[in-house]
Amino acid sequence: MSKEAYFRRYWQLYALLSLPILYFLIFRYGPMYGVQIAFKDFNLFEGIGGSEWIGFDAFREVFGMREFYSTLRNTFMLNFLDLLVSFPAPIILAIMLYEIRSVWFKKISQTILYIPHFISWVIIGGIVYQLFGNQSGMVNGVLESLGLNPVPFLTEKNPWLITYLFTGVWQSAGWGTILYLAALTGVNKELFEAAEVDGATRLKKIRYITLPSIKPTIVTLLILNLGKMVSIGFDRPYIIGNTAVREYSDVLSTFVYRIGLESGQYTLATVVGLFQAVVGLVFILGSNYISKKVTGDGIL
């Protein structure tokens, strides 16, 4: 079949594909025009084209700021700890749900686990303060009624860090199980039957059949997560964080918010955003290369 005949036969597929391509062109590639702000003394009234070129002066200014390195350190720290705590959680949940034989219980469990993903971080922040606040928090109220000392979940660095991490697990773990459950549905059932005939325990079936079956999915998601090590969402650290724990909660996204929107230093904010994008690309390519060398699996 010629290319023209193939296109005429499946033109509906190309029409559907045009929508995501258009989305990426408008909302992903279009904004790249603004990257040049990082190399200009941007003036809001003169616009991008009318602003004066300053070369790498803004980069030197940002890299000379002490606050930039502290927020960069916090970004790496929170993302690394998130990777350690949050990344294995959906894998474990997916295996547990897959092993459940009761269909109705599995469906109810999945629904309960998925719900937190659809709750805004603003609402989650309110829930966190209602539960873990020092004075009015329900958890500390219960501890005091039992004669125990209240725990400063949100006002001291280490308790705040634990609260931050496990709030993230609660919000994201259930939704993350979807990909792993989809991968598990493609596992050949005969492998489990053969293992059972050979006398394999449930744990051995998980170790030698379930985990190897979803290894490509795990590797792909791990590489994508490693690529986000230098970027971090704004809402979670900003809403849960406060001035008492700013030494941990101040990250690159909140730093960009302060110098960009609050201080009006758009050039410096663009420099930080460009730095995050470039370093994130390097992390993705590097982790993909290492993954191919070590395991033979990669996404690129």
Buried (B, 14 or more C-beta within 10 A) or exposed (E): EEEEEEEEEEEEEEEEEEEEEEEEEEEEEEEEEBBBBBBBBBEEEEEBEEBEEBEEBBBEBBEEBEEBEBBBBBBBEBBEBBBEBBBEBBBEBBBEBBEEEEEEEBEEBBEEBEEBBEEEBEEBBEEBBEBBBBEEBEBBBEBEEEEEEBBBBBBBBEBBBBBBBBBBBBBBBBBBBBBBBEBBEEBEEEBBEEBEEEEBEEEEBBEEBBEEBBEBBBBBBBBEBBBBBBBBEBEBBBBBBEEBBBEBBBBBBBBBBBBBEEEEBBBBBBBBBBBBBEBBEEBBEEBBEEBBEEEEBBBE
